[in-house]
Amino acid sequence: MNTWKAILAVLVIFGAGLVTGTVLNRTSIAKPAPVPRPAGPPAKKPIQLRRVELMMQVQKELKLTPEQRERIEKIIGDGQERISDLWDQVAPEIQDEYDDVQINFYKELTPEQKKRFDD
């Protein structure tokens, strides 16, 4: 039984990470940066696609029954929705803090370093 709890915890944490990455990616694109940034990582995959990939991996590794798969998909989906709602509340504050860090970082650079950073 403890093994299933651990597996479920991993699935929930993985799902939370997916939502977090998506929300952070979406909020960093929606608000222009105050200072130039180097090219970022490639765009994240849509949540639905990653959920399908996760379920395929879990199905393959754990050989879930159809009933288990259905219940686990619902658990992950519901968790992602709750996490997304939470991120909607805190994302603006996180973005503001991120912007402040970037501005202060940029202020510490010499003009030559700023040029290299911008390039």
TORPAMAR-193530 format. One line per 4 residues: their letters; for each residue x, y negated, z of C-alpha. Coordinates in Angstrom, 2 decimals. Layout:
N
A> X/Y/Z; ...
//
This chain:
119
MNTW> 0.00/0.00/0.00; 2.85/-2.41/0.78; 4.22/-1.83/-2.70; 0.97/-3.07/-4.24
KAIL> 0.98/-6.11/-1.98; 4.50/-6.91/-3.14; 3.54/-6.44/-6.78; 0.48/-8.63/-6.35
AVLV> 2.56/-11.29/-4.60; 5.05/-11.26/-7.47; 2.23/-11.62/-9.99; 0.69/-14.54/-8.10
IFGA> 4.08/-16.26/-7.74; 4.83/-15.69/-11.41; 1.43/-17.12/-12.36; 2.04/-20.12/-10.11
GLVT> 5.37/-20.68/-11.83; 3.71/-20.59/-15.21; 1.16/-23.19/-14.19; 3.81/-25.36/-12.54
GTVL> 6.02/-25.30/-15.60; 3.12/-26.14/-17.87; 1.91/-29.01/-15.70; 5.39/-30.47/-15.33
NRTS> 5.99/-30.13/-19.05; 2.66/-31.80/-19.83; 3.22/-34.69/-17.39; 6.78/-35.35/-18.53
IAKP> 5.59/-35.63/-22.14; 2.54/-37.77/-21.32; 4.51/-40.56/-19.55; 7.42/-42.21/-21.34
APVP> 10.74/-42.06/-19.53; 12.18/-45.32/-18.19; 15.68/-44.41/-19.34; 16.90/-42.41/-22.33
RPAG> 16.96/-38.66/-21.83; 18.85/-35.99/-23.69; 16.75/-33.57/-25.69; 14.80/-31.33/-23.35
PPAK> 14.18/-27.61/-23.45; 11.86/-26.21/-26.10; 8.16/-26.68/-25.45; 6.50/-24.22/-23.13
KPIQ> 4.13/-21.60/-24.47; 0.44/-22.11/-23.72; -0.68/-20.60/-20.41; -3.09/-18.19/-22.08
LRRV> -0.31/-16.68/-24.21; 1.97/-16.25/-21.20; -0.86/-14.67/-19.21; -1.33/-12.13/-22.02
ELMM> 2.42/-11.42/-22.09; 2.45/-10.99/-18.30; -0.48/-8.61/-18.40; 1.09/-6.58/-21.20
QVQK> 4.28/-6.22/-19.13; 2.35/-5.29/-15.98; 0.20/-2.83/-17.90; 3.28/-1.20/-19.39
ELKL> 5.24/-1.00/-16.14; 2.43/-0.10/-13.75; 0.01/1.72/-16.04; -3.03/-0.11/-14.66
TPEQ> -6.49/1.28/-15.00; -8.91/-0.88/-17.04; -10.66/-1.86/-13.79; -7.38/-2.90/-12.17
RERI> -6.38/-4.88/-15.21; -9.68/-6.76/-15.24; -9.48/-7.59/-11.54; -5.83/-8.65/-11.74
EKII> -6.47/-10.86/-14.78; -9.21/-12.60/-12.81; -6.95/-13.03/-9.77; -4.19/-14.57/-11.88
GDGQ> -6.59/-16.80/-13.82; -8.30/-18.07/-10.67; -4.94/-18.72/-9.05; -3.72/-20.65/-12.07
ERIS> -6.84/-22.83/-12.00; -6.40/-23.63/-8.29; -2.72/-24.42/-8.76; -3.50/-26.60/-11.77
DLWD> -6.01/-28.57/-9.68; -3.38/-29.09/-6.97; -0.80/-30.22/-9.52; -3.24/-32.72/-10.98
QVAP> -3.32/-34.35/-7.54; 0.44/-34.52/-6.95; 1.86/-34.77/-10.48; 1.76/-38.60/-10.65
EIQD> 3.74/-38.91/-7.41; 6.26/-36.32/-8.56; 6.67/-38.10/-11.89; 7.21/-41.45/-10.12
EYDD> 9.90/-39.89/-7.93; 11.53/-38.28/-10.95; 11.54/-41.66/-12.73; 13.10/-43.37/-9.67
VQIN> 15.86/-40.75/-9.55; 16.59/-41.23/-13.26; 16.67/-45.03/-12.94; 19.02/-44.93/-9.94
FYKE> 21.22/-42.34/-11.65; 21.44/-44.51/-14.76; 22.35/-47.59/-12.70; 25.42/-45.78/-11.36
LTPE> 26.90/-45.24/-14.81; 29.45/-47.54/-16.38; 28.56/-49.13/-19.74; 30.73/-46.54/-21.51
QKKR> 29.07/-43.68/-19.61; 25.63/-45.10/-20.42; 26.53/-45.13/-24.12; 27.71/-41.51/-23.99
FDD> 24.64/-40.52/-21.97; 22.33/-42.23/-24.47; 24.04/-40.47/-27.38
//
